[in-house]
Amino acid sequence: MRLQAEGKKIRVLLLSAPIGTGHRMAAKALAQNLAARENVEVVEGDIFSFFPAFLGRLFLRCYLLMLKYAPGLYELCYRWGDGQGSSLRLRQLINRALLFLGRTYLDKTAPTAVLATHATPAGIVGLYKEQHPSLFLGAVVTDFCLHRWWINKGVDVYFVAAEELLARLPQEAEGAATGIPVRQRPAALNRERLRERLGWREKVCLFLGGGEGLLPMEEILQALAKEKGFEWHLVFITGHDLKKAERLQKLAAKEGLASQVEAYGFRDDAPNLETAADLVVTKAGGLTCAELLAAEVPFILYAPLPGQEESNAAFLQKHGAAFVAKDLSELLALLHEPPPRSTVPLARPRAAEDICRHLLRRLKC
């Protein structure tokens, strides 16, 4: 049956949760692709708008503090949540409470389809579908693993990073191994032209700390300053932590490395920097790893945090797509003997396009 009325646009709600930058960037990549289609109206939303802003800020602060100072506690929560029983009952209570708060927003938006880039909005909309069964719900998984909280009634299609993850879905569920949606790269600029534009002539190692700049960049820079035969040009991207970028610049000047170090906050052109670099050192966030695979640049995952980061790192290392440095000494060893570019076919640079094409095919428009 045709779900789109003749001459009327379909409305696609891209629903995320601002817990880490990756979920939002995946939604942005999908929005970028859908915006080019004349028959589609795109609405970008996040579940934090369902409740007062101060509660969202408080939750995020607690989440980041736990990652920084009590990662073991986060690991316990993550592993417990990946099981059955009480964890799933708690998830239902949370999702029903958030649906109560967000139902007015969903009713007002009246989407034809929802693509959720976080497990919680996928669960909320799955419950919402109990009264709106014609609504299409796609769960866009943004890691190289599949946590149990992603599995919800009402999901029409799970879009996952690799074929191997389809085995974790329930037997009756529909899945598509499209990859993780990443931002489009400038087709007209090859690596050499990008390097020329950026003024990079030496070997460049790019350090990515994620949206919150959680990579211990100052510790890494201090260690590299003591190394003999140090030839890398270092570029640090600290995300929203602008003060860290300032501290890195001051530290580089103090160590006599001002000409070898660049430090910036959040960069919209991060895909260009990734393509132009010779090597990347990064956190093991799913979307960042997907971008680096698409850029065909060798990368090192440094000290993955417990939970999805450790799972991402284990998956990519198992497939020979990335190298893992558990501590500073392992990182320095890898920097002295840089790893080669991966030849493993895990890159999905057209994932956003494939997801959107699948969606529109299902909506018969």
C-alpha positions as CSV (number, residue, x, y, z in Angstrom):
1,M,0.0,0.0,0.0
2,R,1.3,3.5,-0.9
3,L,2.0,5.4,2.4
4,Q,2.6,8.7,0.7
5,A,-0.4,10.7,-0.4
6,E,-0.2,12.0,-3.9
7,G,1.8,15.2,-4.1
8,K,2.4,15.3,-0.3
9,K,5.8,15.1,1.3
10,I,6.6,12.4,3.8
11,R,7.9,13.6,7.1
12,V,10.9,11.7,8.6
13,L,11.8,12.4,12.2
14,L,15.4,11.8,13.0
15,L,15.3,11.2,16.8
16,S,18.4,11.0,18.9
17,A,19.8,11.5,22.4
18,P,22.7,13.9,23.0
19,I,24.7,11.4,24.9
20,G,28.0,11.6,23.1
21,T,28.4,13.2,19.7
22,G,28.2,10.1,17.6
23,H,24.4,9.6,17.8
24,R,23.8,13.2,16.8
25,M,26.3,13.1,14.0
26,A,24.7,9.9,12.6
27,A,21.4,11.8,12.5
28,K,23.1,14.7,10.8
29,A,24.5,12.4,8.1
30,L,21.0,11.0,7.5
31,A,19.5,14.5,7.4
32,Q,22.1,15.6,4.9
33,N,21.1,12.8,2.6
34,L,17.3,13.1,3.0
35,A,17.4,16.9,2.5
36,A,18.4,16.4,-1.1
37,R,15.1,14.5,-1.8
38,E,12.2,16.7,-2.9
39,N,9.4,14.4,-1.5
40,V,10.8,14.3,2.0
41,E,10.5,16.8,4.9
42,V,13.1,16.2,7.6
43,V,12.6,16.9,11.3
44,E,15.6,16.6,13.7
45,G,14.8,16.0,17.3
46,D,16.2,14.7,20.5
47,I,14.6,13.2,23.6
48,F,16.2,15.7,25.9
49,S,13.7,18.2,24.6
50,F,11.0,16.1,26.3
51,F,11.9,17.4,29.8
52,P,13.4,20.5,31.4
53,A,16.8,21.5,30.1
54,F,18.4,21.5,33.5
55,L,17.6,17.7,33.9
56,G,19.4,17.0,30.6
57,R,22.4,19.0,31.7
58,L,22.5,17.2,35.0
59,F,22.2,13.8,33.4
60,L,25.0,14.5,30.9
61,R,27.3,15.9,33.7
62,C,26.8,12.7,35.8
63,Y,27.4,10.5,32.7
64,L,30.7,12.2,31.9
65,L,31.9,12.2,35.5
66,M,31.2,8.5,35.7
67,L,33.1,7.8,32.5
68,K,36.0,9.9,33.7
69,Y,36.2,8.9,37.4
70,A,34.3,5.6,37.7
71,P,34.5,3.7,34.4
72,G,34.2,0.4,36.2
73,L,30.8,1.5,37.5
74,Y,29.7,2.3,33.9
75,E,30.9,-1.1,32.8
76,L,28.8,-2.8,35.4
77,C,25.7,-0.8,34.3
78,Y,26.5,-1.6,30.6
79,R,26.9,-5.3,31.2
80,W,23.9,-5.5,33.4
81,G,21.8,-3.7,30.9
82,D,22.9,-6.2,28.2
83,G,21.2,-9.0,30.0
84,Q,17.6,-10.1,30.6
85,G,15.1,-9.7,33.4
86,S,15.3,-6.7,35.7
87,S,17.3,-4.6,33.2
88,L,14.6,-4.8,30.6
89,R,11.9,-4.0,33.1
90,L,13.8,-0.9,34.1
91,R,14.2,0.0,30.4
92,Q,10.4,-0.3,29.9
93,L,9.7,2.0,32.9
94,I,12.2,4.6,31.6
95,N,10.8,4.5,28.1
96,R,7.2,4.7,29.2
97,A,8.0,7.7,31.4
98,L,9.8,9.4,28.5
99,L,6.9,8.6,26.2
100,F,4.5,10.3,28.7
101,L,6.7,13.4,28.6
102,G,7.2,13.3,24.8
103,R,3.9,12.2,23.4
104,T,2.7,15.7,22.7
105,Y,5.9,16.4,20.7
106,L,5.4,13.2,18.7
107,D,1.7,13.9,18.1
108,K,2.5,17.5,17.0
109,T,5.4,16.3,14.7
110,A,3.2,13.5,13.2
111,P,6.0,11.7,11.4
112,T,5.5,9.2,8.6
113,A,8.7,7.5,9.7
114,V,11.2,7.7,12.6
115,L,14.9,6.9,12.3
116,A,16.3,6.5,15.9
117,T,20.0,6.8,16.3
118,H,20.0,5.9,20.0
119,A,18.5,2.9,21.8
120,T,16.3,4.9,24.1
121,P,14.3,6.9,21.4
122,A,14.0,3.6,19.5
123,G,12.3,2.1,22.6
124,I,10.1,5.2,23.1
125,V,8.8,5.2,19.6
126,G,8.3,1.4,19.7
127,L,5.8,2.0,22.5
128,Y,4.3,5.0,20.7
129,K,3.6,2.6,17.8
130,E,1.1,0.7,19.9
131,Q,-1.4,3.4,19.1
132,H,0.2,4.3,15.7
133,P,0.9,1.0,14.0
134,S,1.4,2.5,10.5
135,L,4.4,4.5,11.7
136,F,7.7,3.2,10.3
137,L,10.5,2.8,12.9
138,G,14.1,2.2,11.9
139,A,16.8,1.7,14.6
140,V,20.1,3.0,13.3
141,V,22.8,1.3,15.5
142,T,25.8,3.5,15.9
143,D,28.4,1.0,17.2
144,F,30.1,-2.2,16.0
145,C,28.2,-4.1,18.7
146,L,24.5,-4.5,19.5
147,H,23.4,-3.8,23.1
148,R,20.3,-5.6,24.3
149,W,18.5,-2.2,24.9
150,W,18.4,-1.7,21.2
151,I,16.0,-4.6,20.7
152,N,12.5,-3.3,21.0
153,K,9.0,-4.2,19.9
154,G,7.8,-2.0,17.1
155,V,11.1,-1.7,15.3
156,D,10.6,-2.4,11.6
157,V,14.3,-2.5,10.5
158,Y,17.6,-2.6,12.4
159,F,20.4,-0.9,10.4
160,V,23.7,-2.3,11.8
161,A,27.4,-1.8,11.1
162,A,28.2,-5.3,9.7
163,E,26.7,-8.6,8.7
164,E,28.1,-10.3,11.8
165,L,25.8,-8.2,14.0
166,L,22.6,-9.5,12.3
167,A,23.0,-12.8,14.3
168,R,22.2,-10.9,17.5
169,L,18.8,-9.8,16.3
170,P,15.7,-11.9,17.2
171,Q,14.8,-14.4,14.6
172,E,11.7,-12.5,13.6
173,A,13.4,-9.1,13.3
174,E,14.4,-7.6,10.0
175,G,18.0,-6.3,9.7
176,A,20.2,-4.6,7.1
177,A,24.0,-4.4,7.3
178,T,24.2,-0.9,5.9
179,G,27.0,0.4,8.1
180,I,27.0,3.4,10.4
181,P,25.9,6.6,8.6
182,V,28.8,9.1,8.3
183,R,29.1,12.6,6.9
184,Q,29.7,13.0,3.2
185,R,33.3,13.7,2.0
186,P,34.2,16.3,-0.6
187,A,34.6,14.3,-3.8
188,A,36.5,17.1,-5.6
189,L,39.3,17.1,-3.0
190,N,41.7,14.2,-2.9
191,R,44.2,13.6,-0.1
192,E,47.1,15.5,-1.7
193,R,44.9,18.6,-2.3
194,L,43.5,18.5,1.2
195,R,47.1,18.3,2.6
196,E,48.1,21.3,0.5
197,R,45.1,23.3,1.6
198,L,45.9,22.5,5.3
199,G,49.6,23.2,4.9
200,W,50.6,19.7,6.0
201,R,54.0,18.7,4.6
202,E,55.3,16.3,7.3
203,K,53.9,13.0,8.5
204,V,50.7,14.0,10.3
205,C,49.2,12.2,13.3
206,L,45.7,13.3,14.1
207,F,44.3,12.9,17.7
208,L,40.5,12.8,18.1
209,G,39.0,13.0,21.5
210,G,35.3,12.8,20.6
211,G,32.8,15.6,21.3
212,E,33.9,15.9,25.0
213,G,37.6,15.6,24.3
214,L,38.0,12.6,26.6
215,L,41.3,11.4,25.1
216,P,44.2,12.3,27.6
217,M,45.9,14.5,25.0
218,E,48.1,16.5,27.4
219,E,49.6,13.3,28.9
220,I,50.2,12.0,25.4
221,L,51.9,15.2,24.3
222,Q,54.2,15.3,27.3
223,A,55.3,11.7,26.6
224,L,55.9,12.4,22.9
225,A,58.0,15.5,23.8
226,K,60.4,13.2,25.6
227,E,60.8,10.8,22.7
228,K,63.9,10.7,20.6
229,G,63.6,10.8,16.8
230,F,60.2,12.4,17.1
231,E,59.1,13.3,13.5
232,W,55.3,13.6,13.6
233,H,53.4,16.8,13.1
234,L,50.6,16.5,15.7
235,V,47.1,17.8,15.3
236,F,44.7,17.6,18.3
237,I,40.9,18.0,18.0
238,T,39.4,18.5,21.5
239,G,35.8,18.7,20.6
240,H,33.8,21.0,22.8
241,D,36.6,21.3,25.3
242,L,38.1,24.5,24.1
243,K,40.2,25.0,27.2
244,K,42.0,21.8,26.6
245,A,43.0,23.1,23.1
246,E,44.4,26.2,24.8
247,R,46.3,24.1,27.3
248,L,47.8,21.9,24.6
249,Q,49.0,25.0,22.6
250,K,50.7,26.4,25.8
251,L,52.2,23.0,26.6
252,A,53.6,22.7,23.0
253,A,55.2,26.1,23.3
254,K,56.7,25.2,26.7
255,E,58.2,21.9,25.3
256,G,59.6,23.7,22.2
257,L,57.1,22.0,19.9
258,A,55.0,25.0,18.8
259,S,55.8,24.5,15.1
260,Q,54.9,20.7,15.3
261,V,51.6,21.0,17.1
262,E,48.1,22.3,16.2
263,A,45.2,22.2,18.6
264,Y,41.6,23.0,17.8
265,G,38.2,22.6,19.4
266,F,35.3,21.1,17.4
267,R,35.8,21.1,13.6
268,D,33.1,20.8,11.0
269,D,35.7,19.7,8.5
270,A,36.9,16.7,10.6
271,P,36.3,14.3,7.6
272,N,38.8,16.4,5.6
273,L,41.4,16.2,8.4
274,E,40.9,12.4,8.7
275,T,41.4,11.9,5.0
276,A,44.5,14.0,4.9
277,A,46.2,12.5,8.0
278,D,48.8,9.7,7.8
279,L,47.6,8.2,11.1
280,V,44.8,8.8,13.6
281,V,44.7,8.2,17.4
282,T,41.2,8.2,18.7
283,K,38.6,7.0,21.2
284,A,36.7,4.0,20.1
285,G,33.4,5.6,19.4
286,G,31.4,3.8,16.7
287,L,30.8,6.8,14.4
288,T,34.4,8.0,14.6
289,C,35.6,4.5,13.7
290,A,33.2,4.3,10.8
291,E,34.4,7.7,9.5
292,L,38.0,6.6,9.7
293,L,37.3,3.3,7.8
294,A,35.6,5.4,5.1
295,A,38.6,7.7,5.0
296,E,40.9,4.7,4.5
297,V,43.4,6.0,7.1
298,P,45.2,3.7,9.6
299,F,44.1,4.3,13.1
300,I,44.9,3.4,16.7
301,L,42.2,3.1,19.4
302,Y,43.6,4.4,22.6
303,A,42.6,3.0,26.0
304,P,39.0,2.1,25.1
305,L,36.5,2.9,27.8
306,P,34.4,0.0,29.2
307,G,31.2,-0.8,27.5
308,Q,30.6,-0.1,23.8
309,E,34.1,1.3,23.3
310,E,35.7,-1.9,24.4
311,S,33.3,-3.9,22.2
312,N,34.0,-1.6,19.2
313,A,37.7,-2.0,19.7
314,A,37.5,-5.8,20.1
315,F,35.4,-6.1,16.9
316,L,37.7,-3.9,14.8
317,Q,40.9,-5.5,16.1
318,K,39.5,-9.0,15.5
319,H,38.9,-8.1,11.9
320,G,42.3,-6.4,11.4
321,A,40.6,-3.0,10.8
322,A,42.3,-1.1,13.7
323,F,45.1,-1.3,16.2
324,V,44.5,-1.0,20.0
325,A,46.9,0.6,22.5
326,K,45.8,-0.1,26.0
327,D,48.3,2.3,27.6
328,L,50.8,5.0,26.8
329,S,53.8,2.6,26.3
330,E,51.8,0.6,23.7
331,L,50.8,3.9,21.9
332,L,54.4,5.1,21.8
333,A,55.5,1.8,20.3
334,L,52.9,2.0,17.6
335,L,53.8,5.6,16.8
336,H,57.5,4.5,16.3
337,E,56.3,1.8,13.9
338,P,53.1,3.1,12.3
339,P,50.5,0.5,11.3
340,P,49.7,0.1,7.6
341,R,46.4,1.1,6.0
342,S,43.7,-1.5,6.5
343,T,42.6,-3.6,3.6
344,V,39.6,-5.1,5.5
345,P,36.3,-4.3,3.6
346,L,34.4,-2.9,6.6
347,A,34.1,0.6,5.3
348,R,30.6,1.8,4.4
349,P,31.0,5.4,3.2
350,R,27.5,5.3,1.6
351,A,25.7,4.0,4.6
352,A,23.5,7.1,5.0
353,E,22.4,6.8,1.4
354,D,21.7,3.1,1.7
355,I,19.6,3.6,4.9
356,C,17.6,6.4,3.3
357,R,17.1,4.4,0.1
358,H,15.9,1.4,2.2
359,L,13.5,3.7,4.1
360,L,11.9,5.3,1.0
361,R,11.6,1.8,-0.6
362,R,9.7,0.6,2.4
363,L,7.5,3.7,2.3
364,K,6.9,3.0,-1.4
365,C,7.8,6.5,-2.5
